[in-house]
């Protein structure tokens, strides 16, 4: 039964339709088509069938994207093609961008933000470096994610699930004189290439850490045909890059085989039904075909006896292929995602779907190796209950991806409001694990410790990148602290185990600008280094010696000075000490000299002090201070004093800001 809802949210049941068909592609189209005549029974719903109305069928929603209205005699008729509302996310635009090495979950969270779509990543995917990822519609970003991470997706209600490959490896056979009615074979060489180059992580000088090139043996047949080069910052190893670019090369003709087959399960035979993405056998003796291939497209007719059409292919359908029908300004490839608005929380939706599935099930029971419950509408769906446990299969009982036995529970996806346990372990089988136990969190990557949160402390481990002799030991800890001699004196501490502590500004994924750094490689002292400096009103460096604190250096800026000179120093302020042998006339009362400076942006203060045996007879001060220097006036304190020297020593201290 079809349910139609228009843009004004008026909803009616739709009857008297025919030619209902569903088309599903791997990483591609999910559409529904039908023809409906206006009758007395459906006239209340017929007018709601118009552009952008939503059609609900078999737990999925489709939005009308193509509508043809015509009349057969005096009877109005409409031909409808509707696409899954998953593709509505083309209307959501992500204006911001993100960069850096991101997991597929981080990329999806960004791309699907604001779409109303939830997602679950079922399989494990390596992190991928992203550069300015965003500034595009959510559908285009989703398509990029599928390409970058090599993922395939499936839809379950309002949830999108990501797999390395959907479907199962089955024993199902399409066979001549068994279940094949007609067969057609198409061969395309549009995308065929026999040569490809790859470039990995790039050095600062423009060279690459890893490079690779590959010529397919098929070049002997088709000649050298260049594919688009691969640039991927993830690779620092030539061999790994080579294997990757091999996987990206389409070096054989694209072969697709479309067959009409007899659905024996629909005819009442207790046989499994092939599903999208399944790997199956195709045996067709008249054309010499005996291969294993994948189901890349299925068109079925759920309310008629018409045979389903299946397309088998040796190449992957891309999400971009769906986009040809969609034209939006500035987008060449348009793809769609689902913004079906979720009225429930993730748990509520899962409970709702499970309840509806159980209540609406049409099941027959068999007593074979226990109790076997088989879905009458789809024999792929089986529940087995025996003394060993309970198993749930969606491939006719070949595998039980969801099972409960004495050894534990196995499931691809678990949705729970509260998940309780002594230990929780996430393990992708490649040395990447997350363990939660005893109140602690322990993360490992490539079999090595990465981060631990335990005992009121966060521990960070060294990844060893670019280190010729890595030890993968502790780099730093962050924790609560208190003084041993005064436990009520408490605080927050960062402890370093390596060479330095740094606070920096991120420039790119691989470069940063140090703003503040403490080097403690030498255990006898610590030094502070900085690229940029802001002078507050008062700053102090404190030196501790045998428990006593003394000021090692201090800078203080009065508010009047700060206001006069702009309130901050754009670079480090320097203190310059100089010694001037100042020539004098013993009989003169006032004398002056010019002090010249270079490379000064601002001069904040000049202090001059006569020194030596005749210092008591003179004082000195600076006037006309500028970045170019100043005038030094030297005055005899008592004009009547007789002085017999021709020069006096003057010490000078200058506080200034150097040029950029």
MARMARMAR-168949 format. One record per residue (C-alpha): residue in three letters; x negated, z, y negated. Coordinates in steps of 0.2 Angstrom, whole numbers, padded with zeros to 4 digits, always signed. Layout:
<rs>
alaXZY...
</rs>
This chain:
<rs>
unk+0000+0000+0000unk-0006-0005-0017unk-0004+0007-0033unk-0006-0001-0050unk-0009+0008-0066unk-0010-0001-0083unk-0020+0004-0098unk-0005+0015-0105unk-0007+0025-0088unk+0010+0019-0082unk+0009+0019-0063unk+0019+0011-0049unk+0019+0006-0031unk+0016-0013-0029unk+0025-0022-0015unk+0028-0040-0009unk+0010-0045-0011unk+0000-0056+0002unk-0017-0063+0006unk-0025-0046+0003unk-0044-0047+0005unk-0059-0036+0002unk-0077-0042-0001unk-0092-0031+0001unk-0110-0035-0002unk-0126-0025+0001unk-0131-0019-0017unk-0118-0031-0024unk-0100-0035-0025unk-0086-0024-0021unk-0070-0033-0025unk-0051-0034-0020unk-0040-0050-0021unk-0022-0053-0018unk-0007-0064-0023unk+0009-0056-0029unk+0026-0064-0032unk+0039-0056-0043unk+0054-0049-0033unk+0068-0037-0036unk+0059-0024-0026unk+0043-0025-0037unk+0049-0030-0054unk+0045-0013-0060unk+0027-0014-0055unk+0024-0033-0057unk+0022-0032-0076unk+0009-0019-0074unk-0002-0031-0065unk-0012-0037-0080unk-0030-0038-0086unk-0040-0021-0085unk-0026-0013-0075unk-0032-0002-0060unk-0027-0006-0042unk-0029+0008-0030unk-0031+0004-0011unk-0038+0014+0004unk-0046+0028-0007unk-0055+0016-0019unk-0050+0010-0037unk-0052-0008-0043unk-0051-0015-0061unk-0043-0032-0063unk-0056-0044-0070unk-0048-0061-0066unk-0029-0064-0067unk-0021-0081-0065unk-0002-0082-0069unk+0009-0097-0063unk+0026-0100-0056unk+0032-0107-0040unk+0048-0115-0045unk+0057-0101-0055unk+0047-0087-0047unk+0033-0080-0057unk+0017-0077-0047unk+0000-0069-0050unk-0017-0071-0042unk-0028-0056-0044unk-0047-0052-0042unk-0052-0034-0046unk-0069-0027-0046unk-0073-0009-0040unk-0072+0003-0055unk-0090+0008-0051unk-0095-0007-0061unk-0086+0000-0077unk-0102+0008-0082unk-0108-0008-0090unk-0098-0001-0105unk-0110+0015-0107unk-0126+0012-0117unk-0141+0023-0116unk-0149+0022-0133unk-0164+0034-0129unk-0179+0030-0118unk-0189+0040-0106unk-0207+0038-0100unk-0219+0045-0087unk-0218+0047-0068unk-0200+0051-0063unk-0191+0054-0047unk-0176+0043-0042unk-0165+0058-0046unk-0172+0060-0064unk-0170+0041-0067unk-0152+0042-0060unk-0148+0057-0071unk-0154+0048-0086unk-0146+0031-0082unk-0129+0038-0077unk-0127+0051-0091unk-0110+0050-0099unk-0103+0038-0085unk-0093+0051-0076unk-0102+0046-0060unk-0110+0058-0048unk-0124+0054-0036unk-0133+0060-0020unk-0150+0054-0015unk-0149+0055+0004unk-0166+0048+0009unk-0183+0052+0002unk-0191+0040-0012unk-0208+0041-0020unk-0209+0045-0038unk-0211+0029-0050unk-0220+0028-0067unk-0207+0022-0080unk-0212+0016-0097unk-0199+0016-0111unk-0185+0016-0098unk-0168+0015-0107unk-0161+0006-0122unk-0149-0003-0111unk-0132-0002-0103unk-0130+0010-0088unk-0127-0004-0076unk-0143-0013-0080unk-0153+0003-0079unk-0145+0006-0062unk-0150-0011-0056unk-0168-0007-0062unk-0168+0009-0052unk-0163+0000-0036unk-0177-0013-0039unk-0191+0000-0044unk-0187+0012-0030unk-0182+0000-0016unk-0165+0008-0014unk-0148+0003-0008unk-0132+0011-0013unk-0115+0015-0005unk-0099+0022-0013unk-0089+0037-0007unk-0075+0040-0019unk-0082+0043-0036unk-0099+0047-0029unk-0114+0034-0027unk-0126+0038-0013unk-0143+0031-0012unk-0152+0026+0004unk-0168+0017+0009unk-0156+0005+0019unk-0138+0007+0022unk-0130+0003+0039unk-0137+0007+0056unk-0147-0001+0070unk-0133-0006+0082unk-0131-0014+0099unk-0117-0024+0092unk-0117-0043+0096unk-0110-0058+0088unk-0110-0070+0103unk-0104-0088+0106unk-0089-0089+0117unk-0087-0070+0115unk-0081-0065+0098unk-0087-0080+0086unk-0074-0092+0081unk-0084-0103+0068unk-0102-0102+0062unk-0111-0110+0047unk-0129-0109+0042unk-0136-0111+0025unk-0155-0113+0021unk-0162-0111+0003unk-0180-0112-0003unk-0176-0109-0022unk-0186-0092-0022unk-0199-0096-0009unk-0217-0092-0013unk-0233-0091-0003unk-0245-0083-0015unk-0244-0067-0025unk-0256-0056-0035unk-0254-0037-0039unk-0262-0026-0052unk-0262-0007-0051unk-0266+0007-0063unk-0275+0001-0079unk-0291+0008-0086unk-0293+0011-0105unk-0305-0004-0106unk-0291-0016-0099unk-0298-0017-0081unk-0288-0011-0066unk-0292+0002-0054unk-0284-0008-0040unk-0280-0026-0038unk-0274-0037-0023unk-0270-0055-0019unk-0261-0062-0004unk-0259-0079+0003unk-0245-0081+0016unk-0248-0091+0032unk-0233-0101+0027unk-0244-0109+0013unk-0250-0121+0027unk-0232-0127+0028unk-0226-0126+0010unk-0242-0126+0000unk-0247-0114-0013unk-0232-0108-0022unk-0236-0094-0035unk-0224-0079-0036unk-0223-0068-0051unk-0237-0055-0052unk-0234-0037-0048unk-0239-0024-0061unk-0237-0006-0054unk-0246+0009-0062unk-0243+0019-0046unk-0257+0011-0036unk-0275+0016-0036unk-0279+0009-0019unk-0282-0009-0015unk-0275-0008+0003unk-0259+0001-0002unk-0256-0012-0016unk-0259-0026-0004unk-0246-0020+0008unk-0234-0018-0006unk-0236-0035-0014unk-0234-0042+0004unk-0217-0034+0005unk-0212-0042-0012unk-0216-0060-0007unk-0201-0071+0000unk-0212-0082+0010unk-0199-0089+0021unk-0183-0099+0017unk-0168-0089+0014unk-0156-0091+0028unk-0138-0085+0028unk-0126-0087+0042unk-0108-0085+0039unk-0096-0082+0054unk-0078-0080+0057unk-0077-0068+0072unk-0063-0061+0082unk-0061-0042+0078unk-0058-0036+0096unk-0056-0018+0090unk-0041-0024+0079unk-0034-0032+0095unk-0034-0016+0104unk-0051-0015+0113unk-0060+0001+0111unk-0076-0007+0104unk-0085-0002+0088unk-0083-0013+0072unk-0099-0019+0063unk-0101-0012+0045unk-0110-0018+0030unk-0129-0016+0031unk-0129-0015+0050unk-0143-0023+0060unk-0134-0033+0074unk-0138-0047+0087unk-0133-0065+0084unk-0133-0076+0099unk-0127-0094+0097unk-0134-0105+0111unk-0128-0122+0103unk-0139-0120+0088unk-0153-0111+0098unk-0150-0095+0088unk-0155-0078+0096unk-0160-0066+0082unk-0158-0049+0076unk-0152-0049+0058unk-0142-0038+0045unk-0124-0039+0039unk-0126-0043+0020unk-0108-0047+0016unk-0091-0044+0024unk-0074-0051+0019unk-0060-0043+0028unk-0041-0045+0028unk-0035-0027+0031unk-0016-0031+0032unk-0017-0047+0042unk-0023-0054+0059unk-0035-0066+0050unk-0053-0064+0057unk-0066-0056+0045unk-0080-0066+0038unk-0097-0060+0040unk-0113-0066+0031unk-0129-0062+0040unk-0146-0065+0030unk-0164-0062+0031unk-0165-0057+0012unk-0159-0043+0002unk-0144-0046-0010unk-0149-0040-0027unk-0138-0030-0038unk-0141-0043-0052unk-0131-0056-0041unk-0115-0046-0045unk-0118-0049-0064unk-0115-0068-0065unk-0097-0065-0069unk-0100-0053-0083unk-0106-0059-0100unk-0110-0046-0113unk-0120-0049-0129unk-0139-0048-0127unk-0138-0046-0108unk-0143-0059-0097unk-0140-0050-0081unk-0125-0039-0080unk-0122-0027-0067unk-0108-0014-0065unk-0107+0004-0060unk-0092+0015-0057unk-0085+0026-0071unk-0070+0032-0061unk-0066+0048-0070unk-0069+0063-0059unk-0054+0075-0061unk-0063+0088-0049unk-0079+0096-0047unk-0091+0089-0034unk-0085+0102-0021unk-0067+0100-0025unk-0068+0081-0023unk-0077+0083-0006unk-0064+0095+0000unk-0050+0083-0006unk-0058+0069+0003unk-0060+0078+0019unk-0043+0085+0018unk-0035+0068+0015unk-0045+0061+0029unk-0040+0075+0042unk-0022+0074+0037unk-0020+0056+0037unk-0030+0053+0053unk-0023+0042+0067unk-0033+0048+0082unk-0032+0046+0100unk-0041+0058+0112unk-0051+0054+0127unk-0058+0066+0140unk-0075+0059+0143unk-0091+0070+0143unk-0080+0082+0133unk-0066+0078+0121unk-0068+0062+0112unk-0058+0059+0096unk-0057+0040+0091unk-0050+0034+0075unk-0037+0021+0079unk-0040+0011+0063unk-0059+0011+0065unk-0066+0015+0082unk-0083+0017+0073unk-0077+0034+0068unk-0079+0046+0083unk-0079+0065+0085unk-0086+0072+0101unk-0084+0090+0106unk-0092+0097+0122unk-0102+0112+0128unk-0117+0106+0119unk-0109+0106+0102unk-0099+0095+0090unk-0105+0078+0084unk-0098+0066+0071unk-0102+0047+0072unk-0098+0032+0061unk-0106+0019+0072unk-0096+0020+0088unk-0106+0035+0096unk-0123+0027+0096unk-0129+0040+0084unk-0122+0057+0078unk-0129+0059+0060unk-0118+0074+0058unk-0119+0087+0072unk-0118+0105+0076unk-0127+0111+0092unk-0136+0127+0098unk-0152+0121+0089unk-0144+0120+0072unk-0134+0108+0060unk-0139+0091+0056unk-0131+0081+0042unk-0135+0068+0029unk-0125+0076+0015unk-0120+0094+0014unk-0108+0099+0000unk-0105+0117-0003unk-0100+0130-0016unk-0112+0143-0010unk-0126+0139+0003unk-0133+0155+0011unk-0148+0157+0022unk-0164+0166+0025unk-0175+0151+0022unk-0171+0133+0015unk-0183+0119+0018unk-0183+0102+0011unk-0195+0091+0020unk-0197+0072+0019unk-0209+0070+0033unk-0223+0064+0022unk-0230+0081+0017unk-0218+0084+0003unk-0209+0100+0005unk-0199+0113-0005unk-0196+0130+0003unk-0185+0144-0003unk-0188+0160+0006unk-0189+0179+0002unk-0184+0176-0016unk-0198+0163-0019unk-0200+0145-0022unk-0214+0135-0014unk-0217+0117-0018unk-0230+0106-0008unk-0235+0088-0011unk-0245+0077+0001unk-0247+0093+0011unk-0255+0103-0003unk-0249+0117-0013unk-0241+0112-0030unk-0231+0126-0038unk-0226+0143-0032unk-0214+0155-0040unk-0215+0172-0032unk-0217+0190-0036unk-0213+0188-0054unk-0227+0175-0056unk-0228+0156-0057unk-0243+0149-0049unk-0250+0131-0053unk-0262+0122-0041unk-0275+0109-0046unk-0269+0091-0040unk-0287+0086-0039unk-0284+0069-0048unk-0300+0060-0052unk-0311+0075-0047unk-0325+0069-0035unk-0325+0086-0026unk-0308+0093-0028unk-0304+0111-0022unk-0285+0110-0025unk-0286+0128-0029unk-0276+0139-0042unk-0277+0132-0060unk-0266+0145-0069unk-0253+0158-0067unk-0239+0163-0079unk-0232+0181-0076unk-0226+0197-0084unk-0240+0209-0089unk-0242+0227-0094unk-0257+0238-0098unk-0264+0248-0084unk-0267+0263-0096unk-0250+0261-0104unk-0237+0254-0092unk-0224+0254-0106unk-0235+0242-0116unk-0228+0226-0108unk-0229+0207-0112unk-0231+0190-0105unk-0248+0182-0099unk-0256+0166-0095unk-0271+0167-0084unk-0283+0152-0081unk-0294+0149-0066unk-0303+0134-0071unk-0312+0128-0087unk-0301+0128-0102unk-0283+0132-0108unk-0276+0118-0119unk-0260+0115-0129unk-0258+0096-0133unk-0246+0083-0139unk-0241+0069-0126unk-0246+0052-0132unk-0244+0042-0116unk-0242+0047-0098unk-0261+0047-0096unk-0267+0053-0113unk-0264+0067-0125unk-0269+0074-0142unk-0277+0092-0140unk-0270+0103-0154unk-0277+0120-0148unk-0290+0123-0134unk-0299+0138-0128unk-0315+0135-0117unk-0319+0149-0105unk-0331+0140-0094unk-0345+0152-0100unk-0339+0169-0095unk-0349+0178-0109unk-0338+0170-0123unk-0324+0159-0128unk-0323+0146-0141unk-0308+0138-0150unk-0307+0119-0154unk-0294+0110-0163unk-0290+0092-0169unk-0277+0098-0182unk-0276+0114-0192unk-0263+0123-0202unk-0269+0137-0213unk-0256+0151-0213unk-0257+0164-0226unk-0268+0175-0216unk-0278+0170-0200unk-0290+0181-0191unk-0302+0180-0176unk-0305+0196-0168unk-0321+0201-0158unk-0321+0215-0146unk-0337+0224-0142unk-0337+0239-0130unk-0318+0242-0133unk-0320+0241-0152unk-0311+0227-0162unk-0320+0220-0177unk-0316+0205-0188unk-0328+0191-0183unk-0320+0179-0196unk-0305+0178-0207unk-0297+0166-0218unk-0284+0171-0231unk-0273+0160-0243unk-0264+0168-0257unk-0247+0161-0260unk-0252+0154-0278unk-0266+0145-0270unk-0255+0138-0256unk-0243+0132-0269unk-0256+0124-0280unk-0265+0115-0266unk-0250+0109-0256unk-0247+0124-0244unk-0258+0118-0230unk-0274+0111-0225unk-0273+0093-0217unk-0290+0097-0209unk-0301+0112-0205unk-0307+0121-0221unk-0326+0122-0222unk-0337+0136-0229unk-0353+0129-0236unk-0368+0140-0241unk-0381+0133-0252unk-0397+0139-0261unk-0401+0133-0279unk-0418+0135-0288unk-0411+0135-0305unk-0423+0131-0320unk-0420+0141-0335unk-0426+0143-0353unk-0432+0162-0355unk-0426+0162-0373unk-0409+0154-0370unk-0393+0164-0369unk-0382+0151-0361unk-0387+0137-0349unk-0379+0125-0337unk-0382+0113-0323unk-0372+0100-0313unk-0369+0102-0295unk-0364+0086-0286unk-0354+0085-0270unk-0349+0071-0258unk-0336+0069-0244unk-0324+0083-0251unk-0305+0080-0252unk-0301+0097-0261unk-0312+0111-0267unk-0303+0128-0266unk-0316+0140-0272unk-0334+0141-0278unk-0344+0158-0278unk-0361+0159-0287unk-0372+0174-0287unk-0390+0176-0294unk-0402+0183-0282unk-0420+0189-0282unk-0430+0201-0294unk-0422+0194-0310unk-0404+0194-0303unk-0399+0209-0314unk-0403+0200-0330unk-0391+0185-0326unk-0373+0181-0320unk-0367+0164-0315unk-0350+0155-0313unk-0343+0138-0309unk-0332+0128-0321unk-0324+0111-0320unk-0322+0111-0301unk-0317+0095-0293unk-0320+0086-0276unk-0336+0078-0285unk-0344+0094-0289unk-0344+0107-0303unk-0353+0114-0318unk-0363+0130-0316unk-0365+0141-0331unk-0379+0154-0331unk-0378+0168-0344unk-0391+0181-0349unk-0382+0198-0349unk-0392+0204-0364unk-0399+0191-0376unk-0413+0203-0382unk-0420+0205-0364unk-0437+0197-0363unk-0438+0186-0347unk-0455+0178-0342unk-0449+0167-0327unk-0444+0149-0328unk-0432+0148-0313unk-0421+0160-0304unk-0413+0159-0287unk-0394+0157-0286unk-0384+0158-0269unk-0368+0147-0269unk-0353+0148-0257unk-0341+0133-0257unk-0324+0133-0248unk-0318+0115-0247unk-0308+0102-0236unk-0318+0087-0231unk-0312+0069-0232unk-0302+0062-0218
</rs>
